Amino acid sequence: MVVSRFGLALGLVFLSLGCTGIQQDNSWQAAVDRQAGQLGYRNWIVIAEASFPAQSRPGVRQVNASVDVPEALDYVLKALEQTENVRPQLYVTREVRSLENDFAPGIDELRKRTQVSLHGHETTELDQQSLLTLLEDANRSFDVLVIRTTTALPYSSIFLELQPGYWDVDSETRLRDKIARERREKIVRPY
């Protein structure tokens, strides 16, 4: 059988991307670096367990990583910490807190390793269905990056909603309060 160099190269490209256009694990870090640099406020990143459902909506990009959730989380947070334009709001599933090693062997160790990988960031707990609903709603207008890991433990996905790195909720609240006060007082200021 004769295979041209172009045909071989094309075949290698399809193998590296996979049949579904999903980035394979050998270059997940490069894909995260490239894509995280394009993400901004209101975009999401999901560090997903192995059985996380594939997303078919436009704007959802998936990268397969040959590492577990804590290692991928550590890498993503380090990458985000290098930028000034965004900071992550982290969400964990409420269900993971209730899991026991008897039902999900390895979950205690995963929780310990994930805590270290959080780099001191606080998390918010929501049930998984609520997080999936938030993700689906966000994807109607904004991009989502899903990093599917090798972790085979239920409810172990971590969800990151990107917030402005140079503007926080308190600043936004003060601004909105000031605008409302000016409207009430009918103060018109020149721009």
KEZA-552068 format. One line per 4 residues: number of its first residue (from 1); their letters; for each residue x, y negated, z of N, C-alpha, C. Coordinates in steps of 0.2 Angstrom, whole numbers, plus 2048, in hexadecimal, padded with zeros to 3 digits. Example, Ala and Ser with C-alpha at 12.3 -4.5 7.8 and 13.67 -1.06 7.14 Angstrom:
<recs>
1) as) 842 81C 827 83E 816 827 842 810 827 ~ 840 80B 823 844 805 824 840 800 827
</recs>
This chain:
<recs>
1) mvvs) 804 806 800 800 800 800 804 7FA 800 ~ 803 7F5 7FC 807 7EF 7FB 803 7E9 7FE ~ 807 7E6 803 804 7E0 806 808 7DA 805 ~ 805 7D5 802 809 7CF 801 80B 7CC 808
5) rfgl) 810 7C7 808 812 7C4 80E 80D 7BF 810 ~ 809 7BC 80B 803 7B8 80D 7FE 7BC 810 ~ 7FC 7C2 80D 7F7 7C6 810 7F9 7C8 817 ~ 800 7CA 818 802 7CC 81F 801 7C6 824
9) algl) 804 7C0 821 803 7BA 826 7FC 7B8 827 ~ 7F7 7B9 822 7F0 7B7 824 7EE 7BC 829 ~ 7EF 7C3 828 7ED 7C8 82D 7F0 7C6 834 ~ 7F6 7C4 834 7F9 7C2 83B 7F5 7BC 83E
13) vfls) 7F3 7B7 83A 7EF 7B2 83C 7E9 7B4 83F ~ 7E5 7B8 83B 7DF 7BB 83E 7DF 7BF 844 ~ 7E5 7C3 844 7E6 7C7 84A 7E7 7C2 850 ~ 7EB 7BD 84F 7ED 7B8 855 7E6 7B4 857
17) lgct) 7E2 7B3 852 7DC 7AF 854 7D6 7B4 856 ~ 7D7 7BA 854 7D1 7BF 856 7CC 7BE 851 ~ 7C7 7C2 850 7C2 7C2 84B 7BD 7BD 84D ~ 7BD 7BA 853 7B8 7B5 855 7BA 7AE 855
21) giqq) 7C1 7AE 853 7C4 7A7 853 7C6 7A5 85A ~ 7C6 7AA 85F 7C8 7A9 866 7D0 7A9 866 ~ 7D3 7A4 869 7DA 7A4 86A 7DC 7AA 86E ~ 7E1 7AE 86C 7E3 7B4 870 7E8 7B2 876
25) dnsw) 7EA 7B6 87A 7ED 7B5 880 7F4 7B3 880 ~ 7F8 7B5 87A 7FF 7B3 87A 801 7AC 87A ~ 7FC 7A8 878 7FD 7A1 878 7F8 79C 87B ~ 7F5 79F 881 7F0 79C 884 7F3 795 887
29) qaav) 7F9 795 88A 7FB 78F 88D 7FC 78A 888 ~ 7FF 78B 882 7FF 786 87D 7F8 784 87B ~ 7F4 788 87A 7ED 786 879 7EA 782 87E ~ 7EB 783 884 7E8 77F 88A 7EC 778 889
33) drqa) 7F2 778 889 7F6 772 888 7F3 76D 883 ~ 7F2 770 87D 7F0 76D 877 7E8 76A 878 ~ 7E4 76F 87B 7DD 76D 87B 7DC 768 881 ~ 7DF 76A 887 7DE 766 88D 7E0 75E 88B
37) gqlg) 7E5 75D 887 7E7 756 885 7E1 753 881 ~ 7DD 756 87E 7D7 753 87B 7D1 752 87F ~ 7D1 755 885 7CB 755 889 7CB 74F 88D ~ 7C5 74C 88E 7C4 746 892 7BE 747 897
41) yrnw) 7BC 741 899 7B6 741 89E 7B0 744 89B ~ 7AD 748 8A0 7A7 74C 89E 7A8 753 89B ~ 7AE 754 899 7B0 75B 896 7B1 760 89B ~ 7B0 766 89A 7B1 76B 89F 7B6 770 89D
45) ivia) 7BA 773 8A2 7BE 779 8A1 7BC 77E 8A6 ~ 7BB 784 8A3 7B9 78A 8A7 7BF 78F 8A7 ~ 7C1 791 8AD 7C6 796 8AE 7C2 79C 8B0 ~ 7C1 7A0 8AB 7BC 7A5 8AB 7BE 7AC 8AC
49) easf) 7BA 7B0 8B0 7BB 7B7 8B1 7BB 7BB 8AB ~ 7BD 7C1 8AA 7BD 7C5 8A4 7B6 7C6 8A1 ~ 7B1 7C6 8A5 7AA 7C8 8A2 7A6 7C1 8A1 ~ 7A9 7BB 8A1 7A6 7B5 8A0 7A3 7B5 899
53) paqs) 79C 7B3 898 799 7B4 892 79D 7AF 88C ~ 79E 7B2 886 7A0 7AE 881 79B 7A9 87F ~ 79D 7A3 87E 799 79E 87C 799 79D 874 ~ 793 79C 871 792 79B 86A 791 794 868
57) rpgv) 790 78F 86C 78F 788 86A 795 785 868 ~ 794 781 863 799 77C 860 79C 778 866 ~ 7A2 777 866 7A5 773 86C 7A8 777 871 ~ 7A6 77E 871 7A9 782 876 7AF 786 873
61) rqvn) 7B5 785 876 7BB 788 874 7BD 78D 879 ~ 7BF 793 877 7C1 798 87C 7C8 79A 87A ~ 7CC 79B 880 7D2 79E 87F 7D3 7A4 884 ~ 7D6 7A9 881 7D7 7AF 885 7DE 7AF 889
65) asvd) 7DE 7AF 88F 7E4 7AF 893 7E6 7B6 896 ~ 7EC 7B8 896 7EE 7BF 898 7F0 7BE 8A0 ~ 7ED 7BA 8A3 7EE 7B9 8AA 7E7 7B9 8AE ~ 7E8 7B8 8B5 7E2 7B8 8B9 7E0 7B1 8BA
69) vpea) 7DA 7B0 8BE 7D7 7AA 8BF 7DC 7A5 8C3 ~ 7DF 7A8 8C8 7E3 7A3 8CC 7E9 7A0 8C8 ~ 7EC 7A5 8C4 7F2 7A2 8C0 7F0 79D 8BA ~ 7EA 79F 8B7 7E7 79A 8B2 7E5 793 8B5
73) ldyv) 7E2 794 8BB 7E0 78E 8BF 7E6 78A 8C0 ~ 7EB 78D 8C3 7F2 789 8C5 7F4 786 8BF ~ 7F5 789 8B9 7F7 786 8B3 7F3 780 8B1 ~ 7ED 781 8B0 7E8 77C 8AE 7E9 775 8B3
77) lkal) 7E9 777 8B9 7E9 771 8BE 7F0 76D 8BD ~ 7F5 771 8BC 7FC 76E 8BB 7FB 769 8B5 ~ 7F8 76C 8B0 7F8 768 8A9 7F4 762 8AA ~ 7EE 763 8AE 7EA 75D 8AF 7ED 758 8B3
81) eqte) 7F1 75A 8B8 7F4 755 8BD 7FA 751 8B9 ~ 7FC 753 8B3 800 74F 8AF 7FD 74A 8AB ~ 7F7 74A 8AB 7F3 744 8A8 7F0 73F 8AC ~ 7EF 739 8AA 7EC 734 8AE 7E5 733 8AC
85) nvrp) 7E3 736 8A7 7DC 734 8A4 7D7 738 8A7 ~ 7D8 73E 8AA 7D3 742 8AD 7D5 745 8B3 ~ 7D0 747 8B7 7D1 74B 8BD 7CC 750 8BE ~ 7CD 756 8C0 7C8 75B 8C0 7C3 75A 8C7
89) qlyv) 7BD 75B 8C6 7B8 75D 8CB 7B7 765 8CB ~ 7B9 768 8D0 7B9 770 8D0 7B3 772 8D3 ~ 7B0 777 8CF 7AA 77B 8D2 7AC 783 8D2 ~ 7AA 786 8D8 7AB 78D 8D8 7A4 790 8D9
93) trev) 7A3 796 8D8 79C 799 8D9 79B 79A 8E0 ~ 795 799 8E2 793 79A 8E9 793 7A2 8EB ~ 792 7A6 8E6 791 7AD 8E7 798 7B0 8E9 ~ 79E 7AD 8E6 7A4 7B0 8E8 7A6 7B0 8EF
97) rsle) 7A3 7AB 8F3 7A4 7AB 8FA 7A1 7B1 8FE ~ 79C 7B3 8FB 798 7B9 8FE 79B 7C0 8FC ~ 79F 7C0 8F7 7A1 7C6 8F5 7A6 7C9 8FA ~ 7A6 7D0 8FB 7AB 7D3 900 7AF 7D8 8FC
101) ndfa) 7B4 7DA 8FF 7B9 7DF 8FB 7B6 7E5 8FA ~ 7B1 7E7 8FF 7AD 7EE 8FE 7AA 7EE 8F7 ~ 7A7 7E8 8F5 7A3 7E8 8EF 7A7 7E6 8E9 ~ 7AC 7E2 8EA 7B1 7DF 8E5 7B8 7E0 8E7
105) pgid) 7BB 7E6 8E7 7C2 7E7 8E9 7C7 7E1 8E6 ~ 7CA 7DE 8EA 7CF 7D9 8E8 7CD 7D2 8E8 ~ 7C6 7D1 8EA 7C3 7CA 8EB 7C7 7C6 8F0 ~ 7C8 7C9 8F6 7CC 7C5 8FB 7D2 7C3 8F9
109) elrk) 7D6 7C7 8F6 7DD 7C4 8F3 7DC 7BF 8EE ~ 7D7 7C0 8E9 7D6 7BB 8E4 7D4 7B4 8E7 ~ 7D0 7B4 8ED 7CE 7AE 8F0 7D4 7AA 8F3 ~ 7D8 7AE 8F6 7DF 7AB 8F9 7E3 7A8 8F4
113) rtqv) 7E4 7AC 8EE 7E8 7A9 8E9 7E5 7A3 8E5 ~ 7DE 7A3 8E5 7DB 79E 8E1 7DC 798 8E6 ~ 7DB 798 8EC 7DC 793 8F1 7E3 78F 8F0 ~ 7E8 793 8EF 7EF 790 8EE 7EF 78D 8E7
117) slhg) 7EC 790 8E2 7EC 78D 8DB 7E8 787 8DB ~ 7E4 785 8E0 7DF 77F 8DF 7E3 778 8E1 ~ 7EA 779 8E3 7EE 773 8E4 7EB 76E 8E8 ~ 7E7 770 8ED 7E4 76C 8F2 7DE 768 8EF
121) hett) 7DC 76A 8E9 7D5 767 8E7 7CF 76A 8EB ~ 7CB 766 8EC 7C4 768 8EF 7C0 76B 8EA ~ 7BC 770 8EC 7B7 773 8E8 7B0 772 8EA ~ 7AB 772 8E5 7A4 772 8E7 7A1 779 8E5
125) eldq) 79D 77C 8EA 79A 782 8E8 793 781 8E5 ~ 792 785 8E0 78B 785 8DD 78A 78C 8DB ~ 784 78E 8DA 783 795 8D8 784 795 8D1 ~ 787 79B 8CE 789 79C 8C8 784 79A 8C2
129) qsll) 77E 79C 8C3 779 79A 8BE 778 792 8BE ~ 779 78E 8C3 779 787 8C3 77F 785 8BF ~ 785 788 8C0 78B 786 8BD 78A 787 8B5 ~ 787 78D 8B3 786 78E 8AC 782 789 8A9
133) tlle) 77C 787 8AD 778 782 8AA 77B 77C 8A9 ~ 77F 779 8AE 783 773 8AD 787 773 8A7 ~ 78B 779 8A7 78F 77A 8A1 78C 77A 89A ~ 786 77D 89A 782 77D 894 77F 776 892
137) danr) 77D 772 897 77B 76B 897 781 767 894 ~ 786 768 897 78C 763 895 78E 765 88E ~ 78E 76B 88C 790 76D 885 78B 76A 880 ~ 785 768 882 781 764 87D 784 75E 87A
141) sfdv) 789 75B 87D 78C 755 87B 794 755 87C ~ 796 75A 880 79D 759 881 7A1 760 880 ~ 7A7 760 87F 7AB 766 87E 7AC 76A 885 ~ 7AD 771 884 7AE 775 889 7B4 77A 887
145) lvir) 7B9 77A 88C 7BE 77F 88A 7BE 785 88F ~ 7BD 78B 88D 7BC 791 891 7C3 795 890 ~ 7C6 796 896 7CC 79A 896 7CA 7A1 89A ~ 7C9 7A6 895 7C7 7AC 898 7CD 7B0 89A
149) ttta) 7CD 7B2 8A1 7D3 7B5 8A4 7D2 7BD 8A4 ~ 7D7 7C0 8A7 7D6 7C7 8A8 7D3 7C9 8AF ~ 7D1 7C4 8B3 7CE 7C6 8B9 7C7 7CA 8B8 ~ 7C7 7CF 8BB 7C1 7D4 8BB 7BD 7D4 8C2
153) lpys) 7BC 7CE 8C4 7B8 7CE 8CB 7B2 7C9 8C9 ~ 7AC 7CB 8CC 7A6 7C7 8CB 7A7 7C0 8CE ~ 7A3 7BB 8CB 7A3 7B4 8CD 7A9 7B1 8CF ~ 7AE 7B2 8CC 7B5 7B0 8CD 7B7 7AA 8C8
157) sifl) 7B3 7A8 8C4 7B4 7A2 8BF 7B4 79C 8C3 ~ 7B9 797 8C1 7B9 791 8C4 7B7 78C 8BE ~ 7B3 787 8C0 7B1 782 8BB 7B4 77B 8BD ~ 7B7 778 8B8 7BA 771 8B8 7B6 76C 8B4
161) elqp) 7B3 767 8B7 7B0 762 8B4 7B4 75C 8B4 ~ 7B6 759 8AE 7BB 754 8AE 7B8 74D 8AF ~ 7BC 74A 8B4 7B9 743 8B6 7BF 73E 8B4 ~ 7BD 738 8B3 7C2 733 8B1 7C8 733 8B7
165) gywd) 7CE 733 8B5 7D4 733 8B9 7D5 72C 8BC ~ 7D3 727 8B9 7D4 720 8BC 7CE 71D 8BE ~ 7C8 720 8BF 7C2 71D 8C1 7BF 723 8C5 ~ 7BC 721 8CB 7B9 726 8CF 7B2 725 8D1
169) vdse) 7AE 729 8D4 7A7 728 8D5 7A6 722 8DA ~ 7AA 721 8DF 7A9 71B 8E3 7AA 714 8DF ~ 7AF 714 8DA 7B0 70E 8D6 7A9 70D 8D2 ~ 7A7 713 8CF 7A1 712 8CA 79B 710 8CE
173) trlr) 79A 712 8D4 795 710 8D9 795 709 8DA ~ 79B 707 8DC 79C 700 8DE 79A 6FB 8D8 ~ 79C 6FD 8D2 79B 6FA 8CC 794 6F9 8CA ~ 790 6FF 8CB 789 6FF 8C9 785 6FB 8CE
177) dkia) 787 6FB 8D5 784 6F7 8DA 785 6F0 8D8 ~ 78B 6EE 8D6 78C 6E7 8D5 788 6E5 8CF ~ 788 6E9 8C9 783 6E7 8C4 77C 6E6 8C6 ~ 77A 6EB 8CA 773 6EA 8CC 772 6E4 8D0
181) rerr) 776 6E2 8D5 776 6DC 8D9 776 6D6 8D4 ~ 77A 6D6 8CF 77A 6D0 8CA 774 6D0 8C7 ~ 771 6D5 8C5 76B 6D5 8C1 765 6D2 8C6 ~ 765 6D4 8CC 760 6D2 8D1 761 6CA 8D2
185) ekiv) 767 6C8 8D2 769 6C1 8D3 769 6BD 8CD ~ 768 6C1 8C7 768 6BD 8C1 76F 6B9 8BF ~ 774 6BC 8C2 77A 6B9 8C1 77D 6BB 8BA ~ 77F 6B6 8B6 781 6B8 8AF 789 6B5 8AF
189) rpy) 78D 6BA 8AE 794 6B8 8AE 796 6B9 8A7 ~ 79B 6B5 8A5 79E 6B5 89E 7A2 6BB 89E ~ 7A2 6BE 898 7A7 6C4 898 7AE 6C2 897
</recs>
